[in-house]
Amino acid sequence: MYGEIKKFRSDIGIGIIAAEDGHAYRFKHDEILNRHADLEGQEVHFELGDLNARDIIVLAGSPWSAFGGVAL
């Protein structure tokens, strides 16, 4: 599913994604697969867990930078 990070609190590591289905989903910072400094306003792709977003990929930069931190 696609969405946009609307809020992120770095002090507690929790944020909100406004999804394409019209719902908002919480996420924890450790669910982001490719690290990105400025999260608010970034478009993302994610999977749904137990009412939370998981396996989040920030869709910013080139494909090489997006997956640069993922170990295979």
PyMOL Python script that loads the backbone (N, CA, C, O; Angstrom):
from pymol import cmd

cmd.read_pdbstr("""\
ATOM      1  N   MET A   1       0.845  -1.158   0.000  1.00  0.00           N
ATOM      2  CA  MET A   1       0.000   0.000   0.000  1.00  0.00           C
ATOM      3  C   MET A   1       0.901   1.235   0.000  1.00  0.00           C
ATOM      4  O   MET A   1       2.024   1.196   0.503  1.00  0.00           O
ATOM      5  N   TYR A   2       0.397   2.325  -0.567  1.00  0.00           N
ATOM      6  CA  TYR A   2       1.153   3.572  -0.629  1.00  0.00           C
ATOM      7  C   TYR A   2       0.552   4.595   0.327  1.00  0.00           C
ATOM      8  O   TYR A   2      -0.631   4.537   0.661  1.00  0.00           O
ATOM      9  N   GLY A   3       1.401   5.540   0.763  1.00  0.00           N
ATOM     10  CA  GLY A   3       0.932   6.596   1.642  1.00  0.00           C
ATOM     11  C   GLY A   3       1.989   7.665   1.815  1.00  0.00           C
ATOM     12  O   GLY A   3       3.012   7.674   1.130  1.00  0.00           O
ATOM     13  N   GLU A   4       1.720   8.566   2.747  1.00  0.00           N
ATOM     14  CA  GLU A   4       2.638   9.663   3.048  1.00  0.00           C
ATOM     15  C   GLU A   4       2.785   9.780   4.559  1.00  0.00           C
ATOM     16  O   GLU A   4       1.799   9.707   5.292  1.00  0.00           O
ATOM     17  N   ILE A   5       4.009   9.961   5.018  1.00  0.00           N
ATOM     18  CA  ILE A   5       4.249  10.149   6.445  1.00  0.00           C
ATOM     19  C   ILE A   5       3.785  11.553   6.810  1.00  0.00           C
ATOM     20  O   ILE A   5       4.341  12.544   6.335  1.00  0.00           O
ATOM     21  N   LYS A   6       2.769  11.631   7.654  1.00  0.00           N
ATOM     22  CA  LYS A   6       2.198  12.912   8.049  1.00  0.00           C
ATOM     23  C   LYS A   6       2.859  13.461   9.309  1.00  0.00           C
ATOM     24  O   LYS A   6       3.073  14.668   9.429  1.00  0.00           O
ATOM     25  N   LYS A   7       3.179  12.582  10.237  1.00  0.00           N
ATOM     26  CA  LYS A   7       3.812  13.005  11.487  1.00  0.00           C
ATOM     27  C   LYS A   7       4.855  11.967  11.881  1.00  0.00           C
ATOM     28  O   LYS A   7       4.687  10.769  11.652  1.00  0.00           O
ATOM     29  N   PHE A   8       5.938  12.460  12.481  1.00  0.00           N
ATOM     30  CA  PHE A   8       6.934  11.557  13.047  1.00  0.00           C
ATOM     31  C   PHE A   8       7.583  12.231  14.235  1.00  0.00           C
ATOM     32  O   PHE A   8       8.079  13.352  14.128  1.00  0.00           O
ATOM     33  N   ARG A   9       7.579  11.545  15.373  1.00  0.00           N
ATOM     34  CA  ARG A   9       8.228  12.050  16.581  1.00  0.00           C
ATOM     35  C   ARG A   9       9.504  11.253  16.799  1.00  0.00           C
ATOM     36  O   ARG A   9       9.471  10.101  17.232  1.00  0.00           O
ATOM     37  N   SER A  10      10.621  11.886  16.493  1.00  0.00           N
ATOM     38  CA  SER A  10      11.908  11.196  16.604  1.00  0.00           C
ATOM     39  C   SER A  10      12.278  10.906  18.059  1.00  0.00           C
ATOM     40  O   SER A  10      13.041   9.977  18.325  1.00  0.00           O
ATOM     41  N   ASP A  11      11.748  11.689  19.002  1.00  0.00           N
ATOM     42  CA  ASP A  11      12.085  11.458  20.406  1.00  0.00           C
ATOM     43  C   ASP A  11      11.518  10.142  20.931  1.00  0.00           C
ATOM     44  O   ASP A  11      12.096   9.544  21.839  1.00  0.00           O
ATOM     45  N   ILE A  12      10.399   9.683  20.376  1.00  0.00           N
ATOM     46  CA  ILE A  12       9.839   8.402  20.802  1.00  0.00           C
ATOM     47  C   ILE A  12       9.832   7.364  19.678  1.00  0.00           C
ATOM     48  O   ILE A  12       9.494   6.203  19.911  1.00  0.00           O
ATOM     49  N   GLY A  13      10.205   7.775  18.452  1.00  0.00           N
ATOM     50  CA  GLY A  13      10.335   6.839  17.337  1.00  0.00           C
ATOM     51  C   GLY A  13       9.030   6.316  16.774  1.00  0.00           C
ATOM     52  O   GLY A  13       8.977   5.191  16.278  1.00  0.00           O
ATOM     53  N   ILE A  14       7.968   7.123  16.842  1.00  0.00           N
ATOM     54  CA  ILE A  14       6.655   6.699  16.355  1.00  0.00           C
ATOM     55  C   ILE A  14       6.097   7.754  15.405  1.00  0.00           C
ATOM     56  O   ILE A  14       6.288   8.953  15.611  1.00  0.00           O
ATOM     57  N   GLY A  15       5.399   7.289  14.352  1.00  0.00           N
ATOM     58  CA  GLY A  15       4.822   8.205  13.386  1.00  0.00           C
ATOM     59  C   GLY A  15       3.484   7.724  12.866  1.00  0.00           C
ATOM     60  O   GLY A  15       2.987   6.663  13.245  1.00  0.00           O
ATOM     61  N   ILE A  16       2.908   8.546  11.974  1.00  0.00           N
ATOM     62  CA  ILE A  16       1.606   8.274  11.361  1.00  0.00           C
ATOM     63  C   ILE A  16       1.745   8.363   9.848  1.00  0.00           C
ATOM     64  O   ILE A  16       2.325   9.312   9.319  1.00  0.00           O
ATOM     65  N   ILE A  17       1.202   7.356   9.156  1.00  0.00           N
ATOM     66  CA  ILE A  17       1.144   7.360   7.701  1.00  0.00           C
ATOM     67  C   ILE A  17      -0.304   7.534   7.277  1.00  0.00           C
ATOM     68  O   ILE A  17      -1.181   6.795   7.724  1.00  0.00           O
ATOM     69  N   ALA A  18      -0.558   8.523   6.402  1.00  0.00           N
ATOM     70  CA  ALA A  18      -1.871   8.682   5.770  1.00  0.00           C
ATOM     71  C   ALA A  18      -1.828   7.844   4.495  1.00  0.00           C
ATOM     72  O   ALA A  18      -1.075   8.147   3.570  1.00  0.00           O
ATOM     73  N   ALA A  19      -2.638   6.794   4.454  1.00  0.00           N
ATOM     74  CA  ALA A  19      -2.589   5.828   3.358  1.00  0.00           C
ATOM     75  C   ALA A  19      -3.561   6.166   2.245  1.00  0.00           C
ATOM     76  O   ALA A  19      -4.485   6.961   2.416  1.00  0.00           O
ATOM     77  N   GLU A  20      -3.326   5.539   1.094  1.00  0.00           N
ATOM     78  CA  GLU A  20      -4.164   5.756  -0.078  1.00  0.00           C
ATOM     79  C   GLU A  20      -5.600   5.275   0.121  1.00  0.00           C
ATOM     80  O   GLU A  20      -6.496   5.683  -0.618  1.00  0.00           O
ATOM     81  N   ASP A  21      -5.825   4.412   1.109  1.00  0.00           N
ATOM     82  CA  ASP A  21      -7.178   3.923   1.376  1.00  0.00           C
ATOM     83  C   ASP A  21      -7.976   4.861   2.282  1.00  0.00           C
ATOM     84  O   ASP A  21      -9.116   4.564   2.637  1.00  0.00           O
ATOM     85  N   GLY A  22      -7.370   6.003   2.658  1.00  0.00           N
ATOM     86  CA  GLY A  22      -8.058   6.971   3.492  1.00  0.00           C
ATOM     87  C   GLY A  22      -7.871   6.781   4.979  1.00  0.00           C
ATOM     88  O   GLY A  22      -8.338   7.605   5.765  1.00  0.00           O
ATOM     89  N   HIS A  23      -7.203   5.723   5.385  1.00  0.00           N
ATOM     90  CA  HIS A  23      -6.953   5.459   6.798  1.00  0.00           C
ATOM     91  C   HIS A  23      -5.571   5.957   7.198  1.00  0.00           C
ATOM     92  O   HIS A  23      -4.707   6.197   6.354  1.00  0.00           O
ATOM     93  N   ALA A  24      -5.385   6.104   8.505  1.00  0.00           N
ATOM     94  CA  ALA A  24      -4.083   6.477   9.055  1.00  0.00           C
ATOM     95  C   ALA A  24      -3.550   5.287   9.849  1.00  0.00           C
ATOM     96  O   ALA A  24      -4.289   4.636  10.588  1.00  0.00           O
ATOM     97  N   TYR A  25      -2.258   5.015   9.686  1.00  0.00           N
ATOM     98  CA  TYR A  25      -1.636   3.873  10.348  1.00  0.00           C
ATOM     99  C   TYR A  25      -0.413   4.326  11.117  1.00  0.00           C
ATOM    100  O   TYR A  25       0.380   5.127  10.622  1.00  0.00           O
ATOM    101  N   ARG A  26      -0.260   3.815  12.325  1.00  0.00           N
ATOM    102  CA  ARG A  26       0.922   4.097  13.130  1.00  0.00           C
ATOM    103  C   ARG A  26       2.073   3.216  12.667  1.00  0.00           C
ATOM    104  O   ARG A  26       1.876   2.148  12.087  1.00  0.00           O
ATOM    105  N   PHE A  27       3.271   3.695  12.940  1.00  0.00           N
ATOM    106  CA  PHE A  27       4.446   2.875  12.678  1.00  0.00           C
ATOM    107  C   PHE A  27       5.546   3.221  13.661  1.00  0.00           C
ATOM    108  O   PHE A  27       5.584   4.315  14.226  1.00  0.00           O
ATOM    109  N   LYS A  28       6.439   2.264  13.852  1.00  0.00           N
ATOM    110  CA  LYS A  28       7.634   2.471  14.668  1.00  0.00           C
ATOM    111  C   LYS A  28       8.818   2.666  13.732  1.00  0.00           C
ATOM    112  O   LYS A  28       8.855   2.108  12.635  1.00  0.00           O
ATOM    113  N   HIS A  29       9.782   3.461  14.173  1.00  0.00           N
ATOM    114  CA  HIS A  29      10.935   3.798  13.331  1.00  0.00           C
ATOM    115  C   HIS A  29      11.682   2.551  12.855  1.00  0.00           C
ATOM    116  O   HIS A  29      12.222   2.549  11.749  1.00  0.00           O
ATOM    117  N   ASP A  30      11.723   1.505  13.658  1.00  0.00           N
ATOM    118  CA  ASP A  30      12.462   0.296  13.259  1.00  0.00           C
ATOM    119  C   ASP A  30      11.765  -0.499  12.154  1.00  0.00           C
ATOM    120  O   ASP A  30      12.321  -1.483  11.666  1.00  0.00           O
ATOM    121  N   GLU A  31      10.559  -0.092  11.750  1.00  0.00           N
ATOM    122  CA  GLU A  31       9.868  -0.740  10.626  1.00  0.00           C
ATOM    123  C   GLU A  31      10.289  -0.160   9.280  1.00  0.00           C
ATOM    124  O   GLU A  31       9.901  -0.688   8.238  1.00  0.00           O
ATOM    125  N   ILE A  32      11.079   0.922   9.283  1.00  0.00           N
ATOM    126  CA  ILE A  32      11.544   1.533   8.040  1.00  0.00           C
ATOM    127  C   ILE A  32      12.750   0.749   7.533  1.00  0.00           C
ATOM    128  O   ILE A  32      13.759   0.644   8.229  1.00  0.00           O
ATOM    129  N   LEU A  33      12.650   0.205   6.337  1.00  0.00           N
ATOM    130  CA  LEU A  33      13.701  -0.653   5.793  1.00  0.00           C
ATOM    131  C   LEU A  33      14.886   0.132   5.245  1.00  0.00           C
ATOM    132  O   LEU A  33      16.018  -0.350   5.286  1.00  0.00           O
ATOM    133  N   ASN A  34      14.643   1.317   4.740  1.00  0.00           N
ATOM    134  CA  ASN A  34      15.732   2.156   4.236  1.00  0.00           C
ATOM    135  C   ASN A  34      15.692   3.466   5.011  1.00  0.00           C
ATOM    136  O   ASN A  34      14.719   4.215   4.932  1.00  0.00           O
ATOM    137  N   ARG A  35      16.723   3.725   5.736  1.00  0.00           N
ATOM    138  CA  ARG A  35      16.758   4.902   6.616  1.00  0.00           C
ATOM    139  C   ARG A  35      16.754   6.197   5.805  1.00  0.00           C
ATOM    140  O   ARG A  35      17.357   6.284   4.735  1.00  0.00           O
ATOM    141  N   HIS A  36      16.070   7.185   6.336  1.00  0.00           N
ATOM    142  CA  HIS A  36      15.981   8.486   5.690  1.00  0.00           C
ATOM    143  C   HIS A  36      15.910   9.529   6.801  1.00  0.00           C
ATOM    144  O   HIS A  36      15.202   9.334   7.789  1.00  0.00           O
ATOM    145  N   ALA A  37      16.634  10.627   6.646  1.00  0.00           N
ATOM    146  CA  ALA A  37      16.735  11.631   7.703  1.00  0.00           C
ATOM    147  C   ALA A  37      15.414  12.373   7.940  1.00  0.00           C
ATOM    148  O   ALA A  37      14.934  12.426   9.072  1.00  0.00           O
ATOM    149  N   ASP A  38      14.831  12.939   6.898  1.00  0.00           N
ATOM    150  CA  ASP A  38      13.603  13.723   7.029  1.00  0.00           C
ATOM    151  C   ASP A  38      12.415  12.867   6.626  1.00  0.00           C
ATOM    152  O   ASP A  38      12.201  12.621   5.439  1.00  0.00           O
ATOM    153  N   LEU A  39      11.645  12.411   7.600  1.00  0.00           N
ATOM    154  CA  LEU A  39      10.561  11.484   7.294  1.00  0.00           C
ATOM    155  C   LEU A  39       9.235  12.175   6.976  1.00  0.00           C
ATOM    156  O   LEU A  39       8.502  11.712   6.101  1.00  0.00           O
ATOM    157  N   GLU A  40       8.913  13.258   7.655  1.00  0.00           N
ATOM    158  CA  GLU A  40       7.618  13.905   7.428  1.00  0.00           C
ATOM    159  C   GLU A  40       7.507  14.391   5.990  1.00  0.00           C
ATOM    160  O   GLU A  40       8.412  15.040   5.465  1.00  0.00           O
ATOM    161  N   GLY A  41       6.373  14.064   5.357  1.00  0.00           N
ATOM    162  CA  GLY A  41       6.120  14.466   3.979  1.00  0.00           C
ATOM    163  C   GLY A  41       6.629  13.490   2.939  1.00  0.00           C
ATOM    164  O   GLY A  41       6.375  13.677   1.749  1.00  0.00           O
ATOM    165  N   GLN A  42       7.352  12.439   3.361  1.00  0.00           N
ATOM    166  CA  GLN A  42       7.896  11.472   2.410  1.00  0.00           C
ATOM    167  C   GLN A  42       6.824  10.468   1.988  1.00  0.00           C
ATOM    168  O   GLN A  42       6.019  10.015   2.801  1.00  0.00           O
ATOM    169  N   GLU A  43       6.834  10.134   0.701  1.00  0.00           N
ATOM    170  CA  GLU A  43       5.944   9.081   0.207  1.00  0.00           C
ATOM    171  C   GLU A  43       6.581   7.737   0.536  1.00  0.00           C
ATOM    172  O   GLU A  43       7.801   7.581   0.481  1.00  0.00           O
ATOM    173  N   VAL A  44       5.735   6.773   0.878  1.00  0.00           N
ATOM    174  CA  VAL A  44       6.219   5.460   1.293  1.00  0.00           C
ATOM    175  C   VAL A  44       5.365   4.348   0.695  1.00  0.00           C
ATOM    176  O   VAL A  44       4.220   4.555   0.292  1.00  0.00           O
ATOM    177  N   HIS A  45       5.957   3.178   0.655  1.00  0.00           N
ATOM    178  CA  HIS A  45       5.236   1.942   0.363  1.00  0.00           C
ATOM    179  C   HIS A  45       5.367   1.091   1.606  1.00  0.00           C
ATOM    180  O   HIS A  45       6.439   1.039   2.208  1.00  0.00           O
ATOM    181  N   PHE A  46       4.277   0.413   2.008  1.00  0.00           N
ATOM    182  CA  PHE A  46       4.319  -0.378   3.240  1.00  0.00           C
ATOM    183  C   PHE A  46       3.331  -1.528   3.187  1.00  0.00           C
ATOM    184  O   PHE A  46       2.436  -1.569   2.343  1.00  0.00           O
ATOM    185  N   GLU A  47       3.512  -2.445   4.093  1.00  0.00           N
ATOM    186  CA  GLU A  47       2.596  -3.567   4.292  1.00  0.00           C
ATOM    187  C   GLU A  47       1.817  -3.317   5.578  1.00  0.00           C
ATOM    188  O   GLU A  47       2.271  -2.590   6.461  1.00  0.00           O
ATOM    189  N   LEU A  48       0.642  -3.927   5.671  1.00  0.00           N
ATOM    190  CA  LEU A  48      -0.142  -3.809   6.894  1.00  0.00           C
ATOM    191  C   LEU A  48       0.145  -4.963   7.828  1.00  0.00           C
ATOM    192  O   LEU A  48       0.128  -6.127   7.427  1.00  0.00           O
ATOM    193  N   GLY A  49       0.409  -4.627   9.074  1.00  0.00           N
ATOM    194  CA  GLY A  49       0.545  -5.620  10.125  1.00  0.00           C
ATOM    195  C   GLY A  49      -0.750  -5.622  10.920  1.00  0.00           C
ATOM    196  O   GLY A  49      -1.826  -5.431  10.353  1.00  0.00           O
ATOM    197  N   ASP A  50      -0.661  -5.834  12.205  1.00  0.00           N
ATOM    198  CA  ASP A  50      -1.834  -5.810  13.085  1.00  0.00           C
ATOM    199  C   ASP A  50      -2.286  -4.366  13.308  1.00  0.00           C
ATOM    200  O   ASP A  50      -2.055  -3.791  14.371  1.00  0.00           O
ATOM    201  N   LEU A  51      -2.931  -3.790  12.294  1.00  0.00           N
ATOM    202  CA  LEU A  51      -3.422  -2.406  12.290  1.00  0.00           C
ATOM    203  C   LEU A  51      -2.303  -1.371  12.298  1.00  0.00           C
ATOM    204  O   LEU A  51      -2.567  -0.182  12.475  1.00  0.00           O
ATOM    205  N   ASN A  52      -1.073  -1.801  12.111  1.00  0.00           N
ATOM    206  CA  ASN A  52       0.066  -0.895  12.032  1.00  0.00           C
ATOM    207  C   ASN A  52       0.784  -1.112  10.710  1.00  0.00           C
ATOM    208  O   ASN A  52       0.661  -2.165  10.085  1.00  0.00           O
ATOM    209  N   ALA A  53       1.537  -0.096  10.294  1.00  0.00           N
ATOM    210  CA  ALA A  53       2.343  -0.216   9.078  1.00  0.00           C
ATOM    211  C   ALA A  53       3.637  -0.944   9.411  1.00  0.00           C
ATOM    212  O   ALA A  53       4.206  -0.746  10.484  1.00  0.00           O
ATOM    213  N   ARG A  54       4.104  -1.788   8.488  1.00  0.00           N
ATOM    214  CA  ARG A  54       5.373  -2.494   8.672  1.00  0.00           C
ATOM    215  C   ARG A  54       6.056  -2.603   7.318  1.00  0.00           C
ATOM    216  O   ARG A  54       5.445  -2.342   6.282  1.00  0.00           O
ATOM    217  N   ASP A  55       7.325  -2.988   7.332  1.00  0.00           N
ATOM    218  CA  ASP A  55       8.110  -3.131   6.093  1.00  0.00           C
ATOM    219  C   ASP A  55       7.992  -1.880   5.224  1.00  0.00           C
ATOM    220  O   ASP A  55       7.646  -1.962   4.045  1.00  0.00           O
ATOM    221  N   ILE A  56       8.283  -0.727   5.814  1.00  0.00           N
ATOM    222  CA  ILE A  56       8.109   0.572   5.158  1.00  0.00           C
ATOM    223  C   ILE A  56       9.333   0.898   4.299  1.00  0.00           C
ATOM    224  O   ILE A  56      10.471   0.767   4.751  1.00  0.00           O
ATOM    225  N   ILE A  57       9.090   1.319   3.070  1.00  0.00           N
ATOM    226  CA  ILE A  57      10.151   1.761   2.166  1.00  0.00           C
ATOM    227  C   ILE A  57       9.870   3.214   1.797  1.00  0.00           C
ATOM    228  O   ILE A  57       8.826   3.529   1.226  1.00  0.00           O
ATOM    229  N   VAL A  58      10.822   4.100   2.132  1.00  0.00           N
ATOM    230  CA  VAL A  58      10.706   5.511   1.765  1.00  0.00           C
ATOM    231  C   VAL A  58      11.026   5.633   0.286  1.00  0.00           C
ATOM    232  O   VAL A  58      12.070   5.162  -0.166  1.00  0.00           O
ATOM    233  N   LEU A  59      10.137   6.262  -0.470  1.00  0.00           N
ATOM    234  CA  LEU A  59      10.274   6.355  -1.923  1.00  0.00           C
ATOM    235  C   LEU A  59      10.932   7.678  -2.331  1.00  0.00           C
ATOM    236  O   LEU A  59      10.385   8.423  -3.144  1.00  0.00           O
ATOM    237  N   ALA A  60      12.092   7.959  -1.771  1.00  0.00           N
ATOM    238  CA  ALA A  60      12.821   9.190  -2.088  1.00  0.00           C
ATOM    239  C   ALA A  60      14.191   8.838  -2.631  1.00  0.00           C
ATOM    240  O   ALA A  60      14.798   7.856  -2.203  1.00  0.00           O
ATOM    241  N   GLY A  61      14.682   9.635  -3.574  1.00  0.00           N
ATOM    242  CA  GLY A  61      16.010   9.396  -4.138  1.00  0.00           C
ATOM    243  C   GLY A  61      15.967   8.344  -5.229  1.00  0.00           C
ATOM    244  O   GLY A  61      14.898   7.941  -5.689  1.00  0.00           O
ATOM    245  N   SER A  62      17.133   7.913  -5.627  1.00  0.00           N
ATOM    246  CA  SER A  62      17.240   6.901  -6.675  1.00  0.00           C
ATOM    247  C   SER A  62      16.995   5.517  -6.090  1.00  0.00           C
ATOM    248  O   SER A  62      17.057   5.354  -4.871  1.00  0.00           O
ATOM    249  N   PRO A  63      16.719   4.516  -6.919  1.00  0.00           N
ATOM    250  CA  PRO A  63      16.565   3.152  -6.397  1.00  0.00           C
ATOM    251  C   PRO A  63      17.820   2.666  -5.691  1.00  0.00           C
ATOM    252  O   PRO A  63      17.732   1.871  -4.755  1.00  0.00           O
ATOM    253  N   TRP A  64      18.983   3.129  -6.121  1.00  0.00           N
ATOM    254  CA  TRP A  64      20.233   2.695  -5.484  1.00  0.00           C
ATOM    255  C   TRP A  64      20.339   3.246  -4.082  1.00  0.00           C
ATOM    256  O   TRP A  64      20.780   2.538  -3.176  1.00  0.00           O
ATOM    257  N   SER A  65      19.947   4.487  -3.877  1.00  0.00           N
ATOM    258  CA  SER A  65      20.022   5.061  -2.532  1.00  0.00           C
ATOM    259  C   SER A  65      18.910   4.515  -1.642  1.00  0.00           C
ATOM    260  O   SER A  65      19.089   4.398  -0.430  1.00  0.00           O
ATOM    261  N   ALA A  66      17.767   4.183  -2.233  1.00  0.00           N
ATOM    262  CA  ALA A  66      16.646   3.670  -1.457  1.00  0.00           C
ATOM    263  C   ALA A  66      16.985   2.337  -0.809  1.00  0.00           C
ATOM    264  O   ALA A  66      16.544   2.067   0.308  1.00  0.00           O
ATOM    265  N   PHE A  67      17.759   1.501  -1.488  1.00  0.00           N
ATOM    266  CA  PHE A  67      18.077   0.181  -0.960  1.00  0.00           C
ATOM    267  C   PHE A  67      19.529   0.043  -0.549  1.00  0.00           C
ATOM    268  O   PHE A  67      20.001  -1.073  -0.334  1.00  0.00           O
ATOM    269  N   GLY A  68      20.241   1.137  -0.436  1.00  0.00           N
ATOM    270  CA  GLY A  68      21.651   1.095  -0.086  1.00  0.00           C
ATOM    271  C   GLY A  68      21.931   0.497   1.276  1.00  0.00           C
ATOM    272  O   GLY A  68      22.985  -0.109   1.470  1.00  0.00           O
ATOM    273  N   GLY A  69      21.011   0.650   2.235  1.00  0.00           N
ATOM    274  CA  GLY A  69      21.253   0.152   3.576  1.00  0.00           C
ATOM    275  C   GLY A  69      20.682  -1.222   3.855  1.00  0.00           C
ATOM    276  O   GLY A  69      20.781  -1.706   4.983  1.00  0.00           O
ATOM    277  N   VAL A  70      20.090  -1.865   2.867  1.00  0.00           N
ATOM    278  CA  VAL A  70      19.463  -3.169   3.064  1.00  0.00           C
ATOM    279  C   VAL A  70      20.493  -4.262   2.807  1.00  0.00           C
ATOM    280  O   VAL A  70      21.095  -4.336   1.736  1.00  0.00           O
ATOM    281  N   ALA A  71      20.681  -5.106   3.814  1.00  0.00           N
ATOM    282  CA  ALA A  71      21.602  -6.232   3.651  1.00  0.00           C
ATOM    283  C   ALA A  71      20.851  -7.417   3.069  1.00  0.00           C
ATOM    284  O   ALA A  71      19.775  -7.770   3.551  1.00  0.00           O
ATOM    285  N   LEU A  72      21.402  -8.021   2.055  1.00  0.00           N
ATOM    286  CA  LEU A  72      20.749  -9.171   1.429  1.00  0.00           C
ATOM    287  C   LEU A  72      21.396 -10.454   1.846  1.00  0.00           C
ATOM    288  O   LEU A  72      20.975 -11.527   1.414  1.00  0.00           O
TER     289      LEU A  72
END
""", "prot")
cmd.dss("prot")
cmd.show_as("cartoon", "prot")
cmd.util.cbc("prot")
cmd.orient("prot")
